[in-house]
Amino acid sequence: MKLKRYGATLAILAAAAISLTACASNEGGSTASTTSKAPSNLSGTLNGIGSSAQGTAQTTWIAGFQTDNPKVTINYDPQGSGAGRTSFISGAADFAGSDAYLKDAELAMDFKGCAAGTKGIDLPVYISPIAIAYNVDGLTDLKLDAATIAGIFNGSIKTWNDPKIAALNSGASLPSAPITVVHRSDDSGTTQNFTDYLAQNAPTVWTKPAGQTFPYTVGDAAKGTSGVADATKNAKNSITYIDESGSAGLSIAQLKVGSTFNKISASGAADVVAKSPLATGRPANDLAIKIDRTNTDQGAWPLVLVSYIIACQQYSDSAKAGLVKGYADYVVSDAAQQAASQQAGSAPLSKDLASKVSASIATIK
């Protein structure tokens, strides 16, 4: 197994988590299992590039899959969602990990690793809340709404004791210090989801369209989930947006949803996704989800990302198709999803969504 920037220790822990989760699943009578019941005939190498938010989950899945399939090597490089899609389209990667589904302009391109006339398809495999994480001494239980988050990240709210922040945090100790905004420097699906949330919920403040490139020249930029985490930890009075899996060691703000302030939760994120429709006008068996960012149900966390494995409808190399099908089917199994939840804090796919993804995987040729 090769995962750049992810250590061997994490891989060992991930394999152990998979094993324990599979045992628990079997003891509970679940039909899903991540352990093979017969020796695997799969062999070969798969190269994936993409989402850094998926990094911990990919470590977990790869460790478990390679335990069951010792003749398979999977390499995953968490360069970012944009790099993953670009590499997949060019044929430099066998699959992509992406926190944003393929854009229409990308679907119009030729997919070099796919059979002529076929396209990539989006397979949702990872659901996670995006945290508004901060590093401010003495400040706990920060509360923010979409308009105030938009003001902070577009640079119009410049200090922590700004009246707009103070109005949401009665009695809190807010320093007069300038806010250091930390955002992604790379083309990022996390940025796509973050800006989509702000564009839908605070359009008069966040006047830029949703996109995978951070649109304002404010604060400090860092690459990848680990990059923004490190930058925020190393800068006092800083704030960032980040997949929850990378937020350890930082405080996380509560989010105003409707008339209440909600704490971040994987279950609240999963519920929003479950109630969101599929995107229209997509290739056959594509499962891109158009997230309803305006969901205000109790406990909802609409600042959520759905991350995808992007694969070919049909591969030009049939051996690659078999490997991708085997790995992707493993990833959406109940035990693999539960193990990723333990390691990354993600929300396991619902049975309904997992069933739909499995059906799409089965069509890959």
Phi, psi and chi 1 to 4 in degrees:
 res  aa     phi    psi   chi1   chi2   chi3   chi4
   1 MET       -  136.5  174.0  176.0   55.8      -
   2 LYS  -129.9  116.0  177.7 -177.6  177.0 -174.6
   3 LEU  -131.7  106.3  -73.2  107.1      -      -
   4 LYS   -62.0  135.1  -64.3 -178.7 -179.4  177.1
   5 ARG    73.6    6.1  -67.9 -177.5  -70.6  168.1
   6 TYR  -120.7  128.9  -72.3   84.7      -      -
   7 GLY   -84.4  165.6      -      -      -      -
   8 ALA   -64.7  -35.2      -      -      -      -
   9 THR   -59.4  -44.8  -59.4      -      -      -
  10 LEU   -63.1  -37.7 -179.6   56.2      -      -
  11 ALA   -63.7  -41.0      -      -      -      -
  12 ILE   -64.4  -45.1  -67.5  168.0      -      -
  13 LEU   -62.2  -38.6  -68.4  172.8      -      -
  14 ALA   -64.3  -42.0      -      -      -      -
  15 ALA   -63.2  -39.9      -      -      -      -
  16 ALA   -64.1  -40.9      -      -      -      -
  17 ALA   -63.1  -41.8      -      -      -      -
  18 ILE   -59.5  -45.3  -75.6  -81.2      -      -
  19 SER   -62.5  -46.0  176.9      -      -      -
  20 LEU   -65.5  -39.6  -68.9  170.8      -      -
  21 THR   -65.2  -40.8  -58.5      -      -      -
  22 ALA   -62.6  -41.1      -      -      -      -
  23 CYS   -62.6  -44.8  -69.2      -      -      -
  24 ALA   -62.1  -39.6      -      -      -      -
  25 SER   -63.5  -42.5  178.8      -      -      -
  26 ASN   -67.5  -39.1  -69.6  -23.4      -      -
  27 GLU   -65.2  -31.2  -70.7  170.4    2.1      -
  28 GLY   -83.2   -0.3      -      -      -      -
  29 GLY    85.5   10.4      -      -      -      -
  30 SER   -67.7  146.1  170.2      -      -      -
  31 THR   -81.2  -14.9   57.6      -      -      -
  32 ALA   -85.6  143.6      -      -      -      -
  33 SER  -152.8  146.0  173.0      -      -      -
  34 THR  -100.8    7.2   58.4      -      -      -
  35 THR  -105.6  136.3   54.8      -      -      -
  36 SER   -71.5  143.7  -61.0      -      -      -
  37 LYS   -96.3   -7.8  -63.1 -174.4  176.9  175.3
  38 ALA  -148.9  154.7      -      -      -      -
  39 PRO   -55.3  138.6  -23.3   33.7      -      -
  40 SER   -80.8  141.4  169.4      -      -      -
  41 ASN   -95.3   -0.8  -66.9  -39.0      -      -
  42 LEU   -73.0  140.3  -68.6  175.0      -      -
  43 SER  -152.6  152.7   63.9      -      -      -
  44 GLY   129.9 -171.2      -      -      -      -
  45 THR  -127.2  135.9  -60.9      -      -      -
  46 LEU  -117.2  137.7  -80.7 -178.9      -      -
  47 ASN  -116.8  120.7  -65.1  -50.0      -      -
  48 GLY  -118.9  146.4      -      -      -      -
  49 ILE  -135.8  143.0  -63.3  173.9      -      -
  50 GLY   156.3 -140.8      -      -      -      -
  51 SER   -45.4  126.1  162.2      -      -      -
  52 SER   -77.9  -24.6   59.1      -      -      -
  53 ALA   -62.5  -33.3      -      -      -      -
  54 GLN   -77.0   -6.0  -86.5 -170.8   39.3      -
  55 GLY   -52.2  -51.7      -      -      -      -
  56 THR   -65.5  -41.2  -60.1      -      -      -
  57 ALA   -63.5  -42.5      -      -      -      -
  58 GLN   -62.9  -40.4  -75.0  -75.7   -7.0      -
  59 THR   -55.8  -46.0  -57.1      -      -      -
  60 THR   -64.3  -48.9  -56.5      -      -      -
  61 TRP   -64.8  -43.9  -64.4  -30.6      -      -
  62 ILE   -64.3  -43.1  -69.3  171.3      -      -
  63 ALA   -58.5  -44.9      -      -      -      -
  64 GLY   -68.5  -43.3      -      -      -      -
  65 PHE   -65.5  -41.1 -175.7   75.9      -      -
  66 GLN   -71.7  -25.5  -69.4 -175.6  157.8      -
  67 THR   -64.0  -42.0  -62.3      -      -      -
  68 ASP   -77.6  -23.2  -74.0   -5.6      -      -
  69 ASN  -131.2   73.8  -59.7  -87.3      -      -
  70 PRO   -66.8  -13.8   22.3  -33.5      -      -
  71 LYS   -91.3    3.9  -64.3  179.2 -177.9  179.0
  72 VAL  -108.3  135.8  177.9      -      -      -
  73 THR  -117.1  127.4  -62.5      -      -      -
  74 ILE  -118.4  124.5  -59.4  177.4      -      -
  75 ASN  -107.3  130.1  -56.5  -47.3      -      -
  76 TYR  -131.5  122.2 -176.0   77.0      -      -
  77 ASP  -111.0  110.9 -171.4   -6.4      -      -
  78 PRO   -80.0   65.4   31.1  -34.4      -      -
  79 GLN   -76.0  -17.4  -67.3 -176.5   23.9      -
  80 GLY   123.3  156.0      -      -      -      -
  81 SER   -62.0  -43.8  -63.5      -      -      -
  82 GLY   -62.4  -43.8      -      -      -      -
  83 ALA   -63.6  -35.2      -      -      -      -
  84 GLY   -65.0  -45.8      -      -      -      -
  85 ARG   -66.9  -42.1  -67.5 -167.6  -47.8  -80.5
  86 THR   -60.4  -44.1  -61.6      -      -      -
  87 SER   -66.5  -39.4  -62.5      -      -      -
  88 PHE   -66.0  -45.5  174.3   69.8      -      -
  89 ILE   -62.2  -37.5  -67.8  168.4      -      -
  90 SER   -77.9  -10.9   72.4      -      -      -
  91 GLY    90.1    3.8      -      -      -      -
  92 ALA   -78.3  -14.8      -      -      -      -
  93 ALA  -131.8  146.1      -      -      -      -
  94 ASP   -79.6  -25.8  -58.6  -46.5      -      -
  95 PHE  -151.9  160.3   69.7   91.3      -      -
  96 ALA  -118.1  148.6      -      -      -      -
  97 GLY  -104.2  128.1      -      -      -      -
  98 SER  -146.7  134.0  179.7      -      -      -
  99 ASP   -85.3    5.4  -54.2  -24.9      -      -
 100 ALA  -138.1  140.0      -      -      -      -
 101 TYR   -76.2  164.8   53.4   74.7      -      -
 102 LEU   -56.1  132.7  -71.5  162.6      -      -
 103 LYS   -78.9  159.8  -62.4 -179.7  -73.9 -171.4
 104 ASP   -57.0  -40.9  -69.8  -16.2      -      -
 105 ALA   -63.8  -35.3      -      -      -      -
 106 GLU   -71.1  -38.6  -68.7  169.2  -31.6      -
 107 LEU   -64.6  -22.5  -74.2  169.8      -      -
 108 ALA   -78.6   -9.3      -      -      -      -
 109 MET   -83.3  168.6  -62.1  177.1 -178.8      -
 110 ASP   -86.6  129.6  -70.0  -30.8      -      -
 111 PHE   -94.5  106.5  -71.4   75.1      -      -
 112 LYS   -65.3  -29.5  -58.4  -60.1 -175.8 -176.8
 113 GLY   -89.4   -4.6      -      -      -      -
 114 CYS   -98.2  156.0  -56.5      -      -      -
 115 ALA   -60.5  148.7      -      -      -      -
 116 ALA   -53.9  133.8      -      -      -      -
 117 GLY    84.0   -0.5      -      -      -      -
 118 THR  -110.5  163.9   65.7      -      -      -
 119 LYS  -123.7  175.8  -59.5  -65.6 -177.7 -178.1
 120 GLY   -81.6  152.9      -      -      -      -
 121 ILE  -126.1  149.1   54.9  172.9      -      -
 122 ASP   -96.8  124.6  -59.2  -77.4      -      -
 123 LEU  -118.9  105.6  -56.0  168.0      -      -
 124 PRO   -67.1  126.8   21.2  -29.7      -      -
 125 VAL  -131.6   -9.6  -63.5      -      -      -
 126 TYR  -147.7  124.0  177.7   84.5      -      -
 127 ILE  -120.5  126.6  -62.5  170.6      -      -
 128 SER  -149.1  141.4 -178.0      -      -      -
 129 PRO   -71.8  145.7   25.8  -32.1      -      -
 130 ILE   -93.3  128.1  -63.5  172.3      -      -
 131 ALA   -92.9  143.7      -      -      -      -
 132 ILE   -94.7   99.4  -56.4  -60.5      -      -
 133 ALA  -105.4  143.3      -      -      -      -
 134 TYR  -142.7  162.2   61.8   97.6      -      -
 135 ASN  -133.8   89.7  175.5   12.2      -      -
 136 VAL  -135.1  116.6 -179.5      -      -      -
 137 ASP   -57.7  130.1  -72.1  -16.4      -      -
 138 GLY    81.5   -3.2      -      -      -      -
 139 LEU  -102.9  115.8  179.7   58.4      -      -
 140 THR  -125.7  158.1   58.4      -      -      -
 141 ASP    57.0   40.5  -61.5  -37.0      -      -
 142 LEU   -61.8  136.7  177.1   66.8      -      -
 143 LYS  -117.9  133.6  -61.5  177.5  176.5   67.5
 144 LEU  -139.6  149.8  -64.4  172.0      -      -
 145 ASP  -112.5  173.8   59.1   15.1      -      -
 146 ALA   -60.9  -42.1      -      -      -      -
 147 ALA   -64.7  -38.3      -      -      -      -
 148 THR   -72.1  -39.6  -54.2      -      -      -
 149 ILE   -59.8  -43.7  -65.1  168.6      -      -
 150 ALA   -60.5  -41.4      -      -      -      -
 151 GLY   -66.0  -37.8      -      -      -      -
 152 ILE   -65.2  -46.3  -68.8  170.3      -      -
 153 PHE   -83.7  -12.6  -78.5   88.1      -      -
 154 ASN   -95.6   -2.4   73.1   10.9      -      -
 155 GLY    91.4    1.0      -      -      -      -
 156 SER   -81.8  -23.4   60.5      -      -      -
 157 ILE  -101.7  113.7  -65.0  176.8      -      -
 158 LYS  -107.8  -22.3  -59.6 -179.6 -177.0  -61.2
 159 THR  -126.7  156.0   61.0      -      -      -
 160 TRP   -68.8  -23.9  -80.0  103.5      -      -
 161 ASN   -96.5   19.4   64.3  -11.8      -      -
 162 ASP   -54.0  140.9 -175.8  -79.0      -      -
 163 PRO   -54.8  -31.1  -27.4   35.0      -      -
 164 LYS   -68.9  -37.2  -69.0 -175.8  175.0   67.2
 165 ILE   -73.8  -41.5  -61.1  176.4      -      -
 166 ALA   -61.2  -36.1      -      -      -      -
 167 ALA   -64.4  -25.9      -      -      -      -
 168 LEU   -92.7   -7.5  -60.1  171.5      -      -
 169 ASN  -135.0   60.6  -66.0  -85.3      -      -
 170 SER   -58.3  128.3  177.9      -      -      -
 171 GLY    84.5   -6.1      -      -      -      -
 172 ALA   -76.4  152.1      -      -      -      -
 173 SER   -88.3   97.3  177.1      -      -      -
 174 LEU  -104.5  116.9  -64.1  169.1      -      -
 175 PRO   -71.3  159.5   26.7  -33.8      -      -
 176 SER   -84.0    3.4   59.3      -      -      -
 177 ALA   -65.7  150.5      -      -      -      -
 178 PRO   -62.9  147.2  -19.3   30.9      -      -
 179 ILE   -83.6  129.3  -61.7  171.0      -      -
 180 THR   -98.7  109.4  -62.0      -      -      -
 181 VAL   -83.5  132.1  169.3      -      -      -
 182 VAL  -117.5  126.0  178.6      -      -      -
 183 HIS  -134.6  169.5   59.5   82.8      -      -
 184 ARG   -72.8  139.2  -70.1  -75.9  -71.3  -92.7
 185 SER   -91.1  -22.9   61.5      -      -      -
 186 ASP   -97.1  165.9   50.9  -37.0      -      -
 187 ASP   -68.4  112.5 -171.8    8.3      -      -
 188 SER  -130.7  132.9  159.1      -      -      -
 189 GLY   -68.9  -29.6      -      -      -      -
 190 THR   -63.3  -41.5  -54.3      -      -      -
 191 THR   -62.4  -40.4  -60.7      -      -      -
 192 GLN   -56.7  -48.3  170.1   79.0   38.6      -
 193 ASN   -68.3  -40.4  -75.0  -85.2      -      -
 194 PHE   -63.4  -48.1  175.0   68.3      -      -
 195 THR   -70.9  -29.6   57.3      -      -      -
 196 ASP   -65.5  -42.1 -174.5   41.7      -      -
 197 TYR   -59.7  -46.2  168.6   78.5      -      -
 198 LEU   -69.6  -39.4  -65.6  177.9      -      -
 199 ALA   -63.0  -33.4      -      -      -      -
 200 GLN   -83.7  -31.2  -70.6 -164.5   41.8      -
 201 ASN  -104.6  -15.0  -72.4  -79.4      -      -
 202 ALA  -143.3   56.7      -      -      -      -
 203 PRO   -66.2  -24.0   24.3  -34.4      -      -
 204 THR   -79.3  -17.0   60.2      -      -      -
 205 VAL  -102.3  -46.1 -177.3      -      -      -
 206 TRP   -93.4   94.3 -167.0  -95.2      -      -
 207 THR   -94.2    4.1   56.7      -      -      -
 208 LYS   -95.3  149.6  -55.2  -72.8 -172.0  179.5
 209 PRO   -71.9  159.3   26.1  -34.0      -      -
 210 ALA   -60.1  141.4      -      -      -      -
 211 GLY  -166.6  166.9      -      -      -      -
 212 GLN   -90.3   -5.1  -66.2  167.8   66.2      -
 213 THR  -110.9  128.8  -58.1      -      -      -
 214 PHE   -60.6  127.8 -170.8   80.1      -      -
 215 PRO   -91.5   -7.1   33.1  -35.2      -      -
 216 TYR  -113.4  149.8  -69.3   96.8      -      -
 217 THR   -95.7   78.8   53.9      -      -      -
 218 VAL  -140.3  143.9   59.6      -      -      -
 219 GLY    70.9 -154.3      -      -      -      -
 220 ASP  -111.4  146.7  -60.5  -30.1      -      -
 221 ALA  -112.7  144.1      -      -      -      -
 222 ALA  -145.5  153.1      -      -      -      -
 223 LYS   -92.6  131.2 -176.0  176.2 -178.9  179.5
 224 GLY    76.5  169.2      -      -      -      -
 225 THR   -60.7  -46.8  -59.8      -      -      -
 226 SER   -65.6  -32.8   60.0      -      -      -
 227 GLY   -65.8  -46.6      -      -      -      -
 228 VAL   -71.1  -31.2  -65.2      -      -      -
 229 ALA   -63.0  -48.9      -      -      -      -
 230 ASP   -63.4  -41.9  -70.8  -15.9      -      -
 231 ALA   -63.6  -38.4      -      -      -      -
 232 THR   -71.6  -40.7  -54.0      -      -      -
 233 LYS   -64.0  -30.9  -69.5  172.5 -172.9  174.5
 234 ASN   -91.4   -1.0  -68.8  -33.7      -      -
 235 ALA  -124.1  117.5      -      -      -      -
 236 LYS   -68.5  149.3  -67.9 -155.6 -179.1 -119.9
 237 ASN    63.0   35.3  -57.5  -49.2      -      -
 238 SER  -107.6  165.4   58.1      -      -      -
 239 ILE  -151.5  146.6 -170.1  167.8      -      -
 240 THR  -148.9  171.5 -166.7      -      -      -
 241 TYR  -112.7  137.2   57.7   92.3      -      -
 242 ILE  -160.5  144.3 -173.4  171.4      -      -
 243 ASP   -55.2  137.6 -179.7   84.5      -      -
 244 GLU   -57.4  -28.7 -170.1 -170.4   18.2      -
 245 SER   -60.8  -22.9   68.3      -      -      -
 246 GLY  -102.0    8.4      -      -      -      -
 247 SER   -94.8    3.9   65.1      -      -      -
 248 ALA   -56.3  135.2      -      -      -      -
 249 GLY    91.0   -4.1      -      -      -      -
 250 LEU  -116.8  155.1  -64.9  168.3      -      -
 251 SER   -81.1  151.3  -60.3      -      -      -
 252 ILE  -122.8  127.9  -62.4  176.8      -      -
 253 ALA   -73.2  151.1      -      -      -      -
 254 GLN   -79.6  151.7  -64.6 -179.4   43.6      -
 255 LEU  -116.0  129.7 -176.0   66.7      -      -
 256 LYS   -76.8  120.0 -170.0  172.0 -173.6 -179.3
 257 VAL  -124.1  110.6 -179.8      -      -      -
 258 GLY    67.9 -122.2      -      -      -      -
 259 SER  -106.1    5.7   59.2      -      -      -
 260 THR  -122.0  159.7   62.3      -      -      -
 261 PHE  -100.8  122.8  -73.8   96.4      -      -
 262 ASN  -105.5  144.3  -68.0  -16.2      -      -
 263 LYS   -85.4  149.8  -68.4 -174.9  176.6 -179.3
 264 ILE   -60.8  137.6 -165.6  167.4      -      -
 265 SER  -155.0  141.4   74.3      -      -      -
 266 ALA   -66.4  -36.3      -      -      -      -
 267 SER   -67.0  -37.5   60.0      -      -      -
 268 GLY   -66.0  -35.9      -      -      -      -
 269 ALA   -68.0  -43.9      -      -      -      -
 270 ALA   -62.9  -37.1      -      -      -      -
 271 ASP   -65.6  -39.0 -171.9   57.8      -      -
 272 VAL   -61.9  -45.0  169.1      -      -      -
 273 VAL   -63.4  -42.7  173.0      -      -      -
 274 ALA   -61.3  -28.2      -      -      -      -
 275 LYS   -96.5    6.1  -66.5  172.9 -178.8  175.7
 276 SER   -97.7  146.6  -62.5      -      -      -
 277 PRO   -83.2  163.2   31.3  -35.9      -      -
 278 LEU   -73.7  148.3  -66.8  178.5      -      -
 279 ALA   -68.4  148.3      -      -      -      -
 280 THR   -97.4  164.4   58.1      -      -      -
 281 GLY    70.7   29.1      -      -      -      -
 282 ARG  -100.4  166.2  -49.9  -65.9  -64.8  175.9
 283 PRO   -62.9  162.3  -21.2   32.1      -      -
 284 ALA   -58.2  135.0      -      -      -      -
 285 ASN    70.1   11.7  -58.2  -51.3      -      -
 286 ASP   -82.0  136.4 -176.4  -78.8      -      -
 287 LEU  -120.9   41.4  -65.5  175.2      -      -
 288 ALA   -62.4  135.2      -      -      -      -
 289 ILE  -109.8  129.4  -62.8  170.9      -      -
 290 LYS   -93.5   98.0 -169.5  170.8  179.8   60.1
 291 ILE   -67.8  132.8  -59.0  171.2      -      -
 292 ASP   -82.7   95.6  178.7    9.2      -      -
 293 ARG   -74.4  -10.4  -54.4  -72.5 -177.1 -171.6
 294 THR   -99.2    9.5   60.2      -      -      -
 295 ASN   -61.3  126.1 -175.9  -46.4      -      -
 296 THR  -121.2   23.7   56.8      -      -      -
 297 ASP   -62.8  158.2  -68.4  -13.8      -      -
 298 GLN   -57.0  128.2 -176.5  176.4    3.0      -
 299 GLY    79.4    0.5      -      -      -      -
 300 ALA   -66.5  147.7      -      -      -      -
 301 TRP  -129.4   85.6 -167.9  -91.6      -      -
 302 PRO   -74.4   -7.0   25.6  -33.4      -      -
 303 LEU   -86.1   76.0 -177.4   50.6      -      -
 304 VAL  -129.9  150.5   55.1      -      -      -
 305 LEU  -117.3  142.3   64.2   80.9      -      -
 306 VAL  -107.8  123.6  176.4      -      -      -
 307 SER  -109.3  143.3 -157.3      -      -      -
 308 TYR  -118.3  149.9  -58.2   85.8      -      -
 309 ILE   -91.7  125.9  -77.3  178.0      -      -
 310 ILE  -103.8  122.7  -60.4  176.2      -      -
 311 ALA  -130.7  170.6      -      -      -      -
 312 CYS   -79.8  145.0  -67.3      -      -      -
 313 GLN   -59.6  -42.9  -70.0  173.6  -48.3      -
 314 GLN  -144.4  127.3 -178.4  174.5  -14.9      -
 315 TYR   -87.3  146.9  -78.7   83.5      -      -
 316 SER   -70.6  -23.4   55.5      -      -      -
 317 ASP  -110.2  109.7  179.9  -11.2      -      -
 318 SER   -64.5  -27.9   60.8      -      -      -
 319 ALA   -65.3  -38.7      -      -      -      -
 320 LYS   -63.4  -39.1  -67.9  -69.5 -174.7 -176.1
 321 ALA   -58.6  -43.4      -      -      -      -
 322 GLY   -63.9  -40.6      -      -      -      -
 323 LEU   -67.0  -44.4  -70.8  173.5      -      -
 324 VAL   -63.6  -43.5  170.3      -      -      -
 325 LYS   -60.4  -44.5  -72.2  176.9   73.4  169.9
 326 GLY   -62.7  -45.6      -      -      -      -
 327 TYR   -68.2  -47.4 -179.9   55.3      -      -
 328 ALA   -62.6  -39.4      -      -      -      -
 329 ASP   -65.0  -37.0 -150.1   38.3      -      -
 330 TYR   -62.7  -45.0  175.5   90.1      -      -
 331 VAL   -58.3  -37.0  163.4      -      -      -
 332 VAL   -90.0    1.1  -60.4      -      -      -
 333 SER   -64.2  153.9   70.4      -      -      -
 334 ASP   -60.5  -44.7 -179.5   64.3      -      -
 335 ALA   -66.9  -38.4      -      -      -      -
 336 ALA   -66.5  -39.3      -      -      -      -
 337 GLN   -65.1  -40.1  -73.2  -73.3  -52.3      -
 338 GLN   -66.3  -38.7  -67.0  -67.7  -20.1      -
 339 ALA   -65.5  -41.3      -      -      -      -
 340 ALA   -63.3  -36.6      -      -      -      -
 341 SER   -61.0  -42.1  176.9      -      -      -
 342 GLN   -66.3  -39.8  -68.8  175.1   17.5      -
 343 GLN   -84.5  -36.1  -65.4  -63.8  -50.2      -
 344 ALA  -112.4  -10.0      -      -      -      -
 345 GLY    75.7   16.7      -      -      -      -
 346 SER   -79.2  169.7   55.3      -      -      -
 347 ALA   -99.5  123.3      -      -      -      -
 348 PRO   -58.3  146.5  -23.2   34.0      -      -
 349 LEU   -60.6  143.2  -59.5 -178.4      -      -
 350 SER   -65.8  159.3   67.3      -      -      -
 351 LYS   -59.5  -38.6  -70.3 -177.7  179.2  179.2
 352 ASP   -65.2  -46.9  178.7   62.0      -      -
 353 LEU   -68.1  -41.6 -177.9   54.8      -      -
 354 ALA   -59.9  -38.4      -      -      -      -
 355 SER   -64.4  -41.4  177.8      -      -      -
 356 LYS   -65.2  -41.1  -69.8  176.7 -179.7  176.8
 357 VAL   -64.9  -43.1  178.8      -      -      -
 358 SER   -59.6  -39.5  -68.7      -      -      -
 359 ALA   -64.8  -38.0      -      -      -      -
 360 SER   -69.6  -40.2  -72.4      -      -      -
 361 ILE   -59.0  -38.8  -68.0  167.8      -      -
 362 ALA   -63.3  -20.4      -      -      -      -
 363 THR   -85.6  -10.9   68.4      -      -      -
 364 ILE   -63.6  134.3  -64.8  172.9      -      -
 365 LYS  -118.3      -  -61.3  177.0 -177.8  178.0
